[in-house]
Amino acid sequence: MNELDDYQRSATRTINTTLTREHRLLDASAGLAEEAGEVLGHVRKHVMQGRALNHDVVVEELGDALWCLAIAADSLGVTLSDVARVNITKLKARHPDGFSGSQDR
């Protein structure tokens, strides 16, 4: 087991047990989009409006997004390690020599 899976196991202790697996997936997926929007809002205001970036708040929002990701993955019956492994495989196939700005996407 790794830290991602340990985190996921801890996060799933806070699942709303009255929801079906399908509803948990929907709730976590919607939450992931909402939390990503909150991160974006903080970064946009920093870059576009010159506001100070509150690092701690952004990290907290990223944590909320991670929770949603962990619950979505659990609802699909996979671990965060599974998700990471699949993503690394996809990235290696897409960028076998590493990322270069000149590569087609």
Buried (B, 14 or more C-beta within 10 A) or exposed (E): EEEBBEBBBEBBEEBEEEBEEEEBBBBBBEBBEEBBEBBEEBEEBBEEEEEEEEEEEBEBBBEBBBBBBBBBBBBBEBBBBBBBEEEEEEEEEEEEEEEEEEEEE
